[in-house]
Amino acid sequence: MFALDVKRLTKAYDATTVLAGVDIQLAAGEVLCILGPNGAGKTTFISAILGLIKADSGEINLFGELQQGSTRSRALRQQLGVMMQIGNLSANLTVFEQCDLFSSYYVHGYSATELVALAGLEAHSQQRFGRLSGGQKQRLLFALALAAKPNLVFLDEPTLGMDVEARRALWQQVQQLKQQGVAVVLTTHYLEEAEQLADRITVLNQGVVVASGSPAELKALTHYKVIQCESTLTDQALLTLPGVQHLQREHSLCILHSSHAECTVKALLLADDSVRQLEIRSVGLEQAFLQLTQNDTTHKEHAA
Ligand SMILES: Nc1ncnc2c1ncn2[C@@H]1O[C@H](COP(=O)(O)OP(=O)(O)OP(=O)(O)O)[C@@H](O)[C@H]1O
Protein backbone atom coordinates (compact mmCIF):
# COMPACT_ATOMS: atom_id res chain seq x y z
CA MET A 1 0.00 0.00 0.00
CA PHE A 2 1.29 3.45 -0.91
CA ALA A 3 1.36 6.23 1.68
CA LEU A 4 0.30 8.47 -1.18
CA ASP A 5 -1.17 7.45 -4.51
CA VAL A 6 -2.40 10.24 -6.76
CA LYS A 7 -3.90 9.61 -10.17
CA ARG A 8 -4.70 12.04 -13.00
CA LEU A 9 -5.05 15.03 -10.67
CA THR A 10 -6.25 18.19 -12.39
CA LYS A 11 -6.85 21.74 -11.22
CA ALA A 12 -7.54 24.92 -13.15
CA TYR A 13 -8.09 28.49 -12.06
CA ASP A 14 -10.44 30.09 -14.58
CA ALA A 15 -8.98 29.24 -17.97
CA THR A 16 -5.51 28.46 -16.59
CA THR A 17 -4.62 24.80 -16.08
CA VAL A 18 -2.37 24.48 -13.05
CA LEU A 19 -2.31 20.67 -12.69
CA ALA A 20 -2.84 18.72 -15.89
CA GLY A 21 -3.32 15.07 -14.87
CA VAL A 22 -0.57 14.52 -12.30
CA ASP A 23 0.25 10.92 -11.21
CA ILE A 24 2.46 10.42 -8.15
CA GLN A 25 3.03 7.44 -5.85
CA LEU A 26 5.03 7.37 -2.66
CA ALA A 27 5.83 4.40 -0.39
CA ALA A 28 6.67 4.37 3.32
CA GLY A 29 10.26 5.41 4.00
CA GLU A 30 10.62 7.11 0.61
CA VAL A 31 11.60 10.72 0.03
CA LEU A 32 10.00 12.25 -3.04
CA CYS A 33 11.22 15.63 -4.18
CA ILE A 34 9.00 17.71 -6.44
CA LEU A 35 11.05 20.09 -8.53
CA GLY A 36 9.70 22.72 -10.84
CA PRO A 37 10.17 26.36 -11.78
CA ASN A 38 8.11 29.09 -10.07
CA GLY A 39 4.42 28.60 -10.82
CA ALA A 40 4.83 24.96 -11.92
CA GLY A 41 2.03 23.80 -9.60
CA LYS A 42 3.99 22.30 -6.67
CA THR A 43 2.14 24.09 -3.85
CA THR A 44 -1.20 23.58 -5.60
CA PHE A 45 -0.48 19.85 -5.76
CA ILE A 46 0.34 19.63 -2.04
CA SER A 47 -2.65 21.81 -1.12
CA ALA A 48 -5.00 19.51 -3.06
CA ILE A 49 -3.64 16.42 -1.31
CA LEU A 50 -4.10 18.03 2.08
CA GLY A 51 -7.62 19.12 1.21
CA LEU A 52 -6.77 22.82 1.47
CA ILE A 53 -8.10 23.27 -2.05
CA LYS A 54 -10.44 21.07 -4.06
CA ALA A 55 -9.03 19.41 -7.18
CA ASP A 56 -11.24 19.41 -10.29
CA SER A 57 -10.75 15.72 -11.06
CA GLY A 58 -8.51 12.75 -10.33
CA GLU A 59 -7.99 10.43 -7.37
CA ILE A 60 -6.15 11.03 -4.11
CA ASN A 61 -5.47 7.96 -1.96
CA LEU A 62 -3.83 8.43 1.42
CA PHE A 63 -2.75 5.20 3.14
CA GLY A 64 -5.11 3.28 0.86
CA GLU A 65 -8.09 5.50 1.65
CA LEU A 66 -9.71 7.30 -1.29
CA GLN A 67 -10.27 10.95 -0.35
CA GLN A 68 -13.59 12.47 -1.33
CA GLY A 69 -13.82 16.24 -1.55
CA SER A 70 -11.61 18.37 0.64
CA THR A 71 -12.24 17.02 4.14
CA ARG A 72 -9.68 14.74 5.77
CA SER A 73 -10.71 12.49 8.67
CA ARG A 74 -9.37 13.15 12.17
CA ALA A 75 -7.60 9.77 12.17
CA LEU A 76 -5.92 10.61 8.87
CA ARG A 77 -4.88 14.07 10.03
CA GLN A 78 -2.99 12.41 12.91
CA GLN A 79 -0.86 10.63 10.32
CA LEU A 80 0.02 13.75 8.31
CA GLY A 81 2.62 16.38 9.06
CA VAL A 82 2.82 19.67 7.19
CA MET A 83 5.47 22.34 7.45
CA MET A 84 3.59 25.61 7.41
CA GLN A 85 4.68 28.98 6.12
CA ILE A 86 6.17 31.42 8.65
CA GLY A 87 3.19 33.82 8.49
CA ASN A 88 0.81 31.19 9.89
CA LEU A 89 2.24 31.22 13.43
CA SER A 90 1.53 33.83 16.07
CA ALA A 91 4.54 36.12 16.53
CA ASN A 92 3.74 36.60 20.22
CA LEU A 93 3.83 33.01 21.46
CA THR A 94 7.16 31.74 22.75
CA VAL A 95 8.87 28.72 21.23
CA PHE A 96 7.74 26.57 24.16
CA GLU A 97 4.14 27.86 23.98
CA GLN A 98 3.97 27.05 20.24
CA CYS A 99 5.31 23.55 20.90
CA ASP A 100 2.89 23.08 23.79
CA LEU A 101 -0.03 24.16 21.60
CA PHE A 102 0.86 21.76 18.78
CA SER A 103 1.57 18.94 21.21
CA SER A 104 -1.94 19.36 22.66
CA TYR A 105 -3.53 18.62 19.25
CA TYR A 106 -2.30 15.02 19.19
CA VAL A 107 -2.86 12.06 21.50
CA HIS A 108 0.29 10.09 20.66
CA GLY A 109 2.51 12.94 19.46
CA TYR A 110 5.68 14.52 20.86
CA SER A 111 5.63 16.50 24.11
CA ALA A 112 6.40 20.23 24.03
CA THR A 113 9.87 19.61 25.47
CA GLU A 114 10.61 17.00 22.81
CA LEU A 115 9.49 19.39 20.07
CA VAL A 116 11.74 22.17 21.39
CA ALA A 117 14.63 19.67 21.30
CA LEU A 118 13.69 18.52 17.76
CA ALA A 119 13.90 22.15 16.66
CA GLY A 120 17.27 22.47 18.44
CA LEU A 121 15.92 25.59 20.17
CA GLU A 122 16.43 24.66 23.85
CA ALA A 123 18.38 27.89 24.42
CA HIS A 124 15.52 29.94 22.90
CA SER A 125 12.48 28.19 24.38
CA GLN A 126 11.26 31.35 26.12
CA GLN A 127 11.86 33.60 23.10
CA ARG A 128 8.83 34.85 21.15
CA PHE A 129 8.43 33.41 17.65
CA GLY A 130 8.57 36.88 16.09
CA ARG A 131 12.03 37.47 17.59
CA LEU A 132 13.62 34.31 16.15
CA SER A 133 15.93 34.51 13.13
CA GLY A 134 14.60 33.26 9.78
CA GLY A 135 16.53 29.99 10.05
CA GLN A 136 15.36 29.41 13.67
CA LYS A 137 11.75 29.96 12.59
CA GLN A 138 12.18 27.37 9.86
CA ARG A 139 13.63 24.87 12.37
CA LEU A 140 10.63 25.40 14.65
CA LEU A 141 8.19 24.97 11.76
CA PHE A 142 9.94 21.73 10.81
CA ALA A 143 9.65 20.40 14.37
CA LEU A 144 5.96 21.40 14.56
CA ALA A 145 5.32 19.45 11.34
CA LEU A 146 6.43 16.36 13.26
CA ALA A 147 4.24 17.06 16.32
CA ALA A 148 1.85 14.17 15.55
CA LYS A 149 4.70 11.67 14.89
CA PRO A 150 3.25 11.46 11.37
CA ASN A 151 3.76 8.74 8.75
CA LEU A 152 3.64 11.17 5.83
CA VAL A 153 5.25 14.61 5.96
CA PHE A 154 4.99 17.50 3.50
CA LEU A 155 7.87 19.95 3.48
CA ASP A 156 7.37 22.93 1.16
CA GLU A 157 10.78 24.60 0.69
CA PRO A 158 11.89 23.63 4.22
CA THR A 159 15.40 25.09 4.15
CA LEU A 160 14.53 28.48 2.69
CA GLY A 161 16.65 31.09 4.50
CA MET A 162 18.69 28.55 6.47
CA ASP A 163 22.47 28.82 6.71
CA VAL A 164 24.59 25.91 5.47
CA GLU A 165 24.91 24.31 8.91
CA ALA A 166 21.17 24.47 9.67
CA ARG A 167 20.38 23.13 6.20
CA ARG A 168 22.67 20.13 6.70
CA ALA A 169 21.17 19.49 10.16
CA LEU A 170 17.69 19.44 8.62
CA TRP A 171 18.87 17.06 5.89
CA GLN A 172 20.03 14.70 8.65
CA GLN A 173 16.62 14.91 10.31
CA VAL A 174 14.92 14.05 7.00
CA GLN A 175 17.24 11.03 6.65
CA GLN A 176 16.22 9.96 10.17
CA LEU A 177 12.53 10.25 9.27
CA LYS A 178 13.18 8.05 6.27
CA GLN A 179 14.93 5.46 8.44
CA GLN A 180 11.88 5.47 10.72
CA GLY A 181 9.72 4.58 7.70
CA VAL A 182 8.14 8.02 7.31
CA ALA A 183 7.25 9.03 3.73
CA VAL A 184 8.38 12.56 2.87
CA VAL A 185 7.22 14.88 0.08
CA LEU A 186 9.61 17.77 -0.33
CA THR A 187 9.65 20.77 -2.63
CA THR A 188 12.79 22.77 -3.06
CA HIS A 189 14.58 25.08 -5.45
CA TYR A 190 17.95 23.81 -4.16
CA LEU A 191 18.99 21.05 -6.52
CA GLU A 192 21.79 19.94 -4.21
CA GLU A 193 19.11 19.34 -1.57
CA ALA A 194 17.08 17.22 -3.99
CA GLU A 195 20.16 15.23 -4.92
CA GLN A 196 21.12 14.66 -1.27
CA LEU A 197 17.69 13.65 -0.01
CA ALA A 198 15.48 12.31 -2.74
CA ASP A 199 14.95 8.66 -3.59
CA ARG A 200 12.85 9.93 -6.45
CA ILE A 201 12.48 13.31 -8.10
CA THR A 202 9.38 14.34 -10.01
CA VAL A 203 9.81 17.35 -12.26
CA LEU A 204 6.67 19.42 -12.75
CA ASN A 205 6.46 22.03 -15.47
CA GLN A 206 3.27 23.95 -16.14
CA GLY A 207 1.29 21.36 -14.21
CA VAL A 208 2.66 18.40 -16.18
CA VAL A 209 5.04 15.72 -14.88
CA VAL A 210 7.85 16.02 -17.42
CA ALA A 211 10.14 13.46 -15.78
CA SER A 212 10.29 11.19 -12.78
CA GLY A 213 13.09 8.98 -11.46
CA SER A 214 16.08 8.78 -9.17
CA PRO A 215 18.53 11.70 -9.31
CA ALA A 216 20.87 9.50 -11.42
CA GLU A 217 18.03 8.56 -13.81
CA LEU A 218 17.11 12.21 -14.30
CA LYS A 219 20.69 13.14 -15.06
CA ALA A 220 20.84 10.29 -17.58
CA LEU A 221 17.75 11.66 -19.39
CA THR A 222 19.74 14.48 -20.82
CA HIS A 223 22.15 13.60 -23.61
CA TYR A 224 24.25 16.68 -22.89
CA LYS A 225 27.80 16.09 -21.70
CA VAL A 226 30.45 18.35 -20.24
CA ILE A 227 33.80 18.32 -22.04
CA GLN A 228 36.69 19.85 -20.18
CA CYS A 229 40.18 20.45 -21.62
CA GLU A 230 43.10 22.79 -22.10
CA SER A 231 43.13 23.98 -25.70
CA THR A 232 44.87 26.68 -27.72
CA LEU A 233 41.72 27.27 -29.82
CA THR A 234 39.96 30.62 -29.54
CA ASP A 235 36.48 30.96 -28.03
CA GLN A 236 35.12 31.49 -31.53
CA ALA A 237 36.69 28.25 -32.79
CA LEU A 238 35.51 26.25 -29.76
CA LEU A 239 31.95 27.53 -30.09
CA THR A 240 31.77 26.46 -33.73
CA LEU A 241 32.73 22.83 -32.95
CA PRO A 242 29.77 20.51 -33.70
CA GLY A 243 27.35 20.06 -30.79
CA VAL A 244 28.79 22.80 -28.59
CA GLN A 245 26.03 24.78 -26.90
CA HIS A 246 27.92 26.66 -24.26
CA LEU A 247 31.50 27.59 -23.38
CA GLN A 248 32.90 28.63 -20.05
CA ARG A 249 36.54 29.28 -19.12
CA GLU A 250 38.03 28.55 -15.70
CA HIS A 251 41.70 29.60 -15.56
CA SER A 252 43.42 27.53 -18.27
CA LEU A 253 40.46 25.15 -18.66
CA CYS A 254 37.72 25.34 -21.32
CA ILE A 255 34.42 23.81 -20.21
CA LEU A 256 32.12 22.95 -23.11
CA HIS A 257 28.51 21.77 -22.90
CA SER A 258 27.81 19.58 -25.89
CA SER A 259 24.70 17.90 -27.22
CA HIS A 260 26.88 15.51 -29.31
CA ALA A 261 29.99 14.88 -27.23
CA GLU A 262 31.66 12.33 -29.52
CA CYS A 263 31.42 14.59 -32.59
CA THR A 264 32.68 17.53 -30.53
CA VAL A 265 35.71 15.61 -29.26
CA LYS A 266 36.61 14.26 -32.73
CA ALA A 267 36.47 17.77 -34.23
CA LEU A 268 38.36 19.23 -31.27
CA LEU A 269 41.25 16.76 -31.66
CA LEU A 270 41.41 17.41 -35.40
CA ALA A 271 41.49 21.18 -34.90
CA ASP A 272 43.96 21.17 -32.02
CA ASP A 273 46.51 18.37 -31.65
CA SER A 274 47.89 19.94 -28.48
CA VAL A 275 44.74 19.38 -26.40
CA ARG A 276 45.55 18.42 -22.78
CA GLN A 277 43.65 17.35 -19.65
CA LEU A 278 40.71 16.11 -21.73
CA GLU A 279 37.79 14.91 -19.61
CA ILE A 280 34.19 14.05 -20.54
CA ARG A 281 31.51 13.80 -17.87
CA SER A 282 27.76 13.74 -17.48
CA VAL A 283 25.91 16.95 -16.67
CA GLY A 284 24.80 17.72 -13.12
CA LEU A 285 21.20 17.70 -11.90
CA GLU A 286 20.91 21.46 -12.38
CA GLN A 287 21.71 21.21 -16.09
CA ALA A 288 19.32 18.26 -16.47
CA PHE A 289 16.58 20.20 -14.67
CA LEU A 290 17.05 23.26 -16.86
CA GLN A 291 16.94 21.15 -19.97
CA LEU A 292 13.81 19.31 -18.81
CA THR A 293 11.92 22.45 -17.91
CA GLN A 294 13.06 24.70 -20.74
CA ASN A 295 12.39 22.17 -23.48
CA ASP A 296 9.93 19.78 -21.93
CA THR A 297 8.43 18.58 -25.21
CA THR A 298 11.67 16.73 -26.03
CA HIS A 299 11.44 14.83 -22.77
CA LYS A 300 7.80 14.12 -22.29
CA GLU A 301 8.15 10.69 -23.85
CA HIS A 302 10.68 9.77 -21.12
CA ALA A 303 8.39 10.62 -18.23
CA ALA A 304 8.03 7.56 -16.01
N1 LIG B 1 -5.97 30.84 -5.79
C1 LIG B 1 -5.44 30.99 -7.01
N2 LIG B 1 -6.10 31.64 -7.98
C2 LIG B 1 -5.59 31.76 -9.22
N3 LIG B 1 -4.39 31.27 -9.59
C3 LIG B 1 -3.66 30.62 -8.66
C4 LIG B 1 -4.15 30.45 -7.33
N4 LIG B 1 -3.21 29.74 -6.63
C5 LIG B 1 -2.19 29.50 -7.50
N5 LIG B 1 -2.47 30.03 -8.71
C6 LIG B 1 -1.62 29.95 -9.91
O1 LIG B 1 -1.30 28.58 -10.12
C7 LIG B 1 0.03 28.45 -10.64
C8 LIG B 1 0.79 27.45 -9.81
O2 LIG B 1 1.03 28.01 -8.52
P1 LIG B 1 1.80 27.21 -7.38
O3 LIG B 1 1.84 28.08 -6.17
O4 LIG B 1 1.22 25.85 -7.24
O5 LIG B 1 3.27 27.08 -8.02
P2 LIG B 1 4.63 26.58 -7.36
O6 LIG B 1 5.16 25.54 -8.28
O7 LIG B 1 4.42 26.18 -5.94
O8 LIG B 1 5.50 27.89 -7.47
P3 LIG B 1 6.69 28.46 -6.52
O9 LIG B 1 7.91 27.64 -6.80
O10 LIG B 1 6.85 29.86 -7.04
O11 LIG B 1 6.26 28.40 -5.09
C9 LIG B 1 0.62 29.85 -10.65
O12 LIG B 1 0.54 30.35 -11.95
C10 LIG B 1 -0.26 30.63 -9.71
O13 LIG B 1 -0.32 31.98 -10.08
The ligand as a Gaussian input file, in Angstrom:
#p B3LYP/6-31G(d) Opt

LIG

0 1
 N       -5.969000      30.844000      -5.790000
 C       -5.435000      30.991000      -7.005000
 N       -6.104000      31.641000      -7.978000
 C       -5.594000      31.758000      -9.222000
 N       -4.385000      31.268000      -9.589000
 C       -3.661000      30.615000      -8.659000
 C       -4.147000      30.445000      -7.328000
 N       -3.209000      29.744000      -6.628000
 C       -2.191000      29.502000      -7.495000
 N       -2.470000      30.027000      -8.707000
 C       -1.617000      29.950000      -9.906000
 O       -1.295000      28.584000     -10.123000
 C        0.029000      28.454000     -10.642000
 C        0.790000      27.454000      -9.809000
 O        1.032000      28.010000      -8.522000
 P        1.800000      27.207000      -7.379000
 O        1.839000      28.077000      -6.173000
 O        1.221000      25.854000      -7.241000
 O        3.267000      27.081000      -8.024000
 P        4.629000      26.577000      -7.361000
 O        5.163000      25.539000      -8.277000
 O        4.417000      26.184000      -5.938000
 O        5.503000      27.890000      -7.471000
 P        6.694000      28.463000      -6.517000
 O        7.912000      27.640000      -6.803000
 O        6.853000      29.859000      -7.037000
 O        6.260000      28.405000      -5.095000
 C        0.624000      29.852000     -10.649000
 O        0.543000      30.348000     -11.954000
 C       -0.265000      30.629000      -9.709000
 O       -0.321000      31.976000     -10.080000

